[in-house]
């Protein structure tokens, strides 16, 4: 009898192997050394293998863990403060962002990561100014982290429409050096679960000199650049004024489009521009909920995929999207593209699921190790409780409805168990390694001061939400 670490028994496995969902039944998944050791017949497995842990998931479906490829978790401290407003970044978020200290951001990050884990995320793609505490929390909670240190050269202040950003080379150099220090400290950390990426905020927020310096360093260190690309008409305006070209055309001109780049949003990109990025070998991350709320736009992720590119899903940030829940993003990306193309057959549920798993993993450079339940890959998986009302009834003949129900009906609380590297990190409503109540209590302490300190600029700008407050609509 062969000894292994874990046997996972369930009636349904969606492995994501091949070009579909890789459905298996009548089988058990074998886990050893943090990796998937294969599958065995569910009837004979107990007589052939002895495991340290047996997971008996009698009424569940097992999937690869979800990839939330683009998050600004620190902004969870400002959840709900910048929706329903034009010029979102400057007139919505900035009054609050300007007064949020690092301790408050760290508290927001802890809350957001817990929220994501509870909804099935096993890989978080976080992106913020100061990431040491985030790395420590990722290490503690047991999730996988694609951690990006944000690098910005434009001075932080409220810019009016049409105003060019002012660059501060000293600030840019300091941010770049913090990124290098984070890489040296954390890349490969937490038993290999943490990867550090380089995060220029966007082509409009940095000089060409610093952008190229970042690219050179990222290639030398064999990591990725995680950057907002043509994320709105604001960026397009800035790049056209500075360089006379639209952002993607300019990035192509300066040789910034290649397989070292993960391009986020492409909000203001035409289909042809998205195809240019896809053909360069770069990955894409689309955040449908966030961009829908912030800009009222459906980014060209379908055009990117049709050009041969891999596209991941991201939840972005809570002042825009309001939640860190990839189940929600699967539904959003499917619905928004059906509406955009006026075609119910565009973006079927199975394709949205692949974006949350195997295609998402490929888009961020982890396709060889996660995203599908295949022998030799990391044992990152989740179990969905099929007795939750949102998953019922279950059909397997003449068609299976488990994937459509997960994408169109589920809310995230159907996740009963999550494991990373073969270690259970979440079970039956509880994140195992952290005290959730303490995280919540800590976060709540920051809100009153942030509101007080942001009030003057909030009322001076007098955006949509200020008007809503005056008229008793909030």
Secondary structure, DSSP 8 states (H G I E B T S, - for coil): -EEEEEEEEEEEEE---TTS--EE-SEEEEEETTEEEEEEETTTHHHHEEEEEEEEEEEEEEEE-EEEEEE-GGGGGGTTSS-S-SSIIIIIIHHHHTT--HHHHHHHHHHHHHHHHHTTEEEEEEEES--HHHHHHHHHHT-EEEEEEEE--B--S---TT----B-HHHHHHHHHHHHHHHHHHTTHHHHTEEEEEEE-BGGGS-HHHHHHHHHHHHHTT--EEEEES-SHHHHHHHHHHHSS-HHHHHHHTT--STTEEEEE-TT--HHHHHHHHHTT-EEEE-HHHHHHHHS---SHHHHHHTT--EEE--B-TTTT----HHHHHHHHHHHHHHHHT-TTSS-HHHHHHHHTHHHHHHTT-TTTSSS--TTSB--EEEEETTSGGG-S---SSS--HHHHHHHT--STTEEEEEETTEEEEETTEETTS-HHHHHHHHHTTHHHHHHHHHHHHHHHT-HHHHHHHTT--
